[in-house]
Amino acid sequence: PLLDNLALAMNSERLSALQFRVEGHTDAKGKADYNLQLSNRRAQAVVDYLAQAHVAVARLQAQGKGSSELLVPDRPLASENRRVRITVQP
């Protein structure tokens, strides 16, 4: 439901001209290479879902961050670190 609402907003007249970065993040468990691949797949899965909801792929950029930007740095294995963040591209 969150991604469905996001797709509706992205396709609204107010946001239709904007481009977005879809960032995938992981916790610190595992090797850095694996986490980077996992975060890329996580971000791409969201881009694929939004594309299925008719958001133009040209407006979306998937980027994996691995565990380089932990949301809760003092708890590197916290589930909150495993996330997707969507920002407006400048």
C-alpha positions as a Markdown table, in Angstrom:
| # | Residue | x | y | z |
|---|---|---|---|---|
| 1 | Pro | 0.0 | 0.0 | 0.0 |
| 2 | Leu | 2.8 | 2.5 | 0.7 |
| 3 | Leu | 4.3 | 2.0 | -2.8 |
| 4 | Asp | 0.9 | 2.3 | -4.4 |
| 5 | Asn | 0.3 | 5.6 | -2.6 |
| 6 | Leu | 3.8 | 6.7 | -3.6 |
| 7 | Ala | 3.1 | 5.9 | -7.3 |
| 8 | Leu | -0.1 | 7.9 | -7.2 |
| 9 | Ala | 1.7 | 10.9 | -5.7 |
| 10 | Met | 4.6 | 10.6 | -8.2 |
| 11 | Asn | 2.1 | 10.5 | -11.1 |
| 12 | Ser | 0.2 | 13.5 | -9.7 |
| 13 | Glu | 0.3 | 16.8 | -11.6 |
| 14 | Arg | 2.3 | 18.4 | -8.8 |
| 15 | Leu | 5.1 | 15.8 | -8.9 |
| 16 | Ser | 5.0 | 14.6 | -12.5 |
| 17 | Ala | 8.0 | 16.7 | -13.6 |
| 18 | Leu | 10.3 | 15.5 | -10.8 |
| 19 | Gln | 12.9 | 12.8 | -10.9 |
| 20 | Phe | 13.7 | 10.5 | -7.9 |
| 21 | Arg | 16.6 | 8.6 | -6.5 |
| 22 | Val | 15.6 | 5.2 | -5.0 |
| 23 | Glu | 18.3 | 4.2 | -2.5 |
| 24 | Gly | 18.6 | 0.7 | -1.1 |
| 25 | His | 20.2 | 0.2 | 2.3 |
| 26 | Thr | 21.2 | -2.8 | 4.4 |
| 27 | Asp | 22.3 | -3.4 | 8.0 |
| 28 | Ala | 26.0 | -4.2 | 8.8 |
| 29 | Lys | 25.6 | -7.9 | 8.9 |
| 30 | Gly | 27.5 | -9.7 | 6.1 |
| 31 | Lys | 30.3 | -8.7 | 3.8 |
| 32 | Ala | 30.4 | -5.3 | 2.2 |
| 33 | Asp | 30.2 | -6.7 | -1.4 |
| 34 | Tyr | 27.2 | -8.7 | -0.6 |
| 35 | Asn | 25.4 | -5.8 | 1.1 |
| 36 | Leu | 26.1 | -3.6 | -1.8 |
| 37 | Gln | 24.5 | -6.1 | -4.2 |
| 38 | Leu | 21.6 | -6.7 | -1.8 |
| 39 | Ser | 21.0 | -2.9 | -1.5 |
| 40 | Asn | 21.1 | -2.6 | -5.3 |
| 41 | Arg | 18.5 | -5.3 | -5.7 |
| 42 | Arg | 16.4 | -3.8 | -3.0 |
| 43 | Ala | 16.4 | -0.4 | -4.8 |
| 44 | Gln | 15.8 | -2.0 | -8.2 |
| 45 | Ala | 12.8 | -3.9 | -6.8 |
| 46 | Val | 11.1 | -0.7 | -5.7 |
| 47 | Val | 11.9 | 0.9 | -9.1 |
| 48 | Asp | 10.4 | -2.1 | -10.9 |
| 49 | Tyr | 7.3 | -1.9 | -8.7 |
| 50 | Leu | 6.8 | 1.8 | -9.4 |
| 51 | Ala | 7.3 | 1.2 | -13.1 |
| 52 | Gln | 4.5 | -1.4 | -13.0 |
| 53 | Ala | 2.4 | 1.3 | -11.4 |
| 54 | His | 3.1 | 3.5 | -14.5 |
| 55 | Val | 5.8 | 5.8 | -13.1 |
| 56 | Ala | 8.1 | 6.5 | -15.9 |
| 57 | Val | 11.4 | 4.6 | -15.4 |
| 58 | Ala | 13.3 | 7.6 | -16.8 |
| 59 | Arg | 12.2 | 9.5 | -13.7 |
| 60 | Leu | 13.7 | 6.8 | -11.3 |
| 61 | Gln | 17.3 | 6.1 | -10.5 |
| 62 | Ala | 18.1 | 3.0 | -8.4 |
| 63 | Gln | 21.2 | 3.2 | -6.2 |
| 64 | Gly | 22.5 | 0.7 | -3.6 |
| 65 | Lys | 24.3 | 2.1 | -0.6 |
| 66 | Gly | 25.0 | -1.2 | 1.2 |
| 67 | Ser | 25.6 | -0.5 | 4.9 |
| 68 | Ser | 27.5 | 2.8 | 4.3 |
| 69 | Glu | 24.7 | 5.0 | 5.7 |
| 70 | Leu | 23.2 | 3.3 | 8.7 |
| 71 | Leu | 20.0 | 4.9 | 10.0 |
| 72 | Val | 20.9 | 3.6 | 13.5 |
| 73 | Pro | 24.7 | 3.6 | 13.6 |
| 74 | Asp | 24.9 | 2.7 | 17.3 |
| 75 | Arg | 22.9 | -0.5 | 16.4 |
| 76 | Pro | 24.4 | -1.7 | 13.1 |
| 77 | Leu | 22.3 | -4.9 | 13.0 |
| 78 | Ala | 19.0 | -3.1 | 13.7 |
| 79 | Ser | 16.2 | -3.8 | 11.3 |
| 80 | Glu | 15.7 | -0.1 | 10.8 |
| 81 | Asn | 18.9 | 0.0 | 8.8 |
| 82 | Arg | 17.3 | -2.3 | 6.2 |
| 83 | Arg | 15.3 | 0.2 | 4.2 |
| 84 | Val | 14.7 | 2.1 | 0.9 |
| 85 | Arg | 14.9 | 5.8 | 0.9 |
| 86 | Ile | 13.4 | 7.9 | -1.9 |
| 87 | Thr | 14.6 | 11.4 | -2.6 |
| 88 | Val | 14.0 | 14.1 | -5.2 |
| 89 | Gln | 16.8 | 14.5 | -7.7 |
| 90 | Pro | 18.2 | 18.0 | -8.0 |
